[in-house]
Amino acid sequence: MPPADDFSEAAKIAHRAFIDMSSSKNAYFNRLAAIDAIYQAGGAPSLAENLELEKLLAIHDKNVLAFKTAIDAVTDDMEKQALFQLMS
């Protein structure tokens, strides 16, 4: 499997989009877990906490769309397979 630096420009963009998507997913779930831990004993998240989660989810949704668009732009099947291997 070639290193990411050897990929076409389209594959490099898809790889960066995958990293961004993974990061935004982690940010959302980490914040969700932190809020959940605060309120395990009772109570409910504040409006500000819910808005923060909505913002993080919107960022992740944007990153998912960017990744889908970027991966669709990779036309070489072998390169796409190598990219999927790198991402797994």
C-alpha positions as CSV (number, residue, x, y, z in Angstrom):
1,M,0.0,0.0,0.0
2,P,1.5,3.4,-1.0
3,P,1.9,6.1,1.6
4,A,-0.6,8.9,1.5
5,D,2.0,11.2,0.0
6,D,2.1,9.0,-3.1
7,F,-1.6,9.3,-3.8
8,S,-3.2,11.5,-6.5
9,E,-4.4,15.0,-5.5
10,A,-8.0,13.7,-5.4
11,A,-7.0,10.8,-3.0
12,K,-5.0,13.2,-0.8
13,I,-8.1,15.4,-0.5
14,A,-10.2,12.4,0.3
15,H,-7.7,11.2,3.0
16,R,-7.7,14.7,4.6
17,A,-11.5,14.7,4.5
18,F,-11.5,11.3,6.2
19,I,-9.2,12.7,8.9
20,D,-11.5,15.7,9.4
21,M,-14.6,13.5,9.5
22,S,-13.0,11.2,12.1
23,S,-11.9,14.2,14.2
24,S,-15.3,15.8,14.2
25,K,-17.0,12.5,15.1
26,N,-14.6,12.1,18.0
27,A,-15.2,15.7,19.1
28,Y,-19.0,15.2,19.1
29,F,-18.9,11.8,20.9
30,N,-16.3,13.0,23.5
31,R,-18.4,16.0,24.4
32,L,-21.6,13.9,24.4
33,A,-19.9,11.5,26.8
34,A,-18.7,14.3,29.1
35,I,-22.1,15.8,29.2
36,D,-23.7,12.4,29.9
37,A,-21.3,11.8,32.8
38,I,-22.2,15.1,34.4
39,Y,-25.9,14.3,34.3
40,Q,-25.8,10.5,35.1
41,A,-27.1,11.2,38.6
42,G,-30.0,13.3,37.4
43,G,-30.8,16.6,35.7
44,A,-30.6,17.5,32.1
45,P,-28.1,19.3,29.9
46,S,-28.5,23.1,29.6
47,L,-29.6,24.9,26.5
48,A,-25.9,25.9,26.0
49,E,-24.8,22.3,26.2
50,N,-27.4,21.2,23.7
51,L,-26.5,24.0,21.3
52,E,-22.8,23.0,21.6
53,L,-23.7,19.4,20.7
54,E,-25.9,20.7,17.7
55,K,-22.9,22.8,16.5
56,L,-20.5,19.8,16.8
57,L,-23.0,17.6,15.0
58,A,-23.5,20.2,12.2
59,I,-19.7,20.3,11.7
60,H,-19.5,16.5,11.5
61,D,-22.4,16.5,9.0
62,K,-20.5,18.9,6.9
63,N,-17.4,16.8,7.1
64,V,-19.3,13.6,6.2
65,L,-20.6,15.4,3.0
66,A,-17.1,16.6,2.2
67,F,-15.7,13.1,2.6
68,K,-18.4,11.6,0.4
69,T,-17.7,14.2,-2.3
70,A,-14.0,13.7,-2.1
71,I,-14.1,9.9,-2.2
72,D,-16.4,10.0,-5.2
73,A,-13.8,12.2,-7.0
74,V,-11.2,9.4,-6.7
75,T,-11.6,7.6,-10.0
76,D,-8.8,5.0,-9.9
77,D,-10.2,1.8,-8.3
78,M,-6.9,0.5,-7.1
79,E,-6.1,3.9,-5.5
80,K,-9.5,4.0,-3.9
81,Q,-8.9,0.4,-2.4
82,A,-5.5,1.5,-1.1
83,L,-7.1,4.6,0.4
84,F,-9.8,2.5,2.2
85,Q,-7.1,0.2,3.5
86,L,-5.2,3.2,4.9
87,M,-8.3,4.5,6.5
88,S,-9.2,1.2,8.2
